[in-house]
Amino acid sequence: MASTDDKKMNAILSEVHKTRKEREKTYREKALKLFPWICGHCGREFEGKRLRELTVHHKDHNHDNNPPDGSNWELLCIYCHDNVHSRDQVADAYSDGPADRSSGKGGTANPFAGLGDLLKDKLD
């Protein structure tokens, strides 16, 4: 008959195996299997303990869009990933309306509007 400690150990090991299998199904684990462990922006390579610094960036910013081929993902180091999201936040803050990354347009304000007239008045 198995002791109480053996039962507890078996339950713990079973839970560990279950958790590992669930984690392997996540998009991060899938991305790490699909792509080389290199940051898509700075080109740094990762392995061992430093692999945890490599993150999955969703290109369309939709964390629910996880196609099995990984076409919406890119691996970025934590620094480049933060940089990408910071740039998007700055762009959103300076745009006149909702961010539209597909148009390639920024805000519509012209800070130099009327400058020619001002200079002309000064020169006259």
Helices and strands as residue ranges (DSSP letters): H 4-24, H 27-34, G 48-53, E 54-58, E 73-77, H 78-94, H 115-123
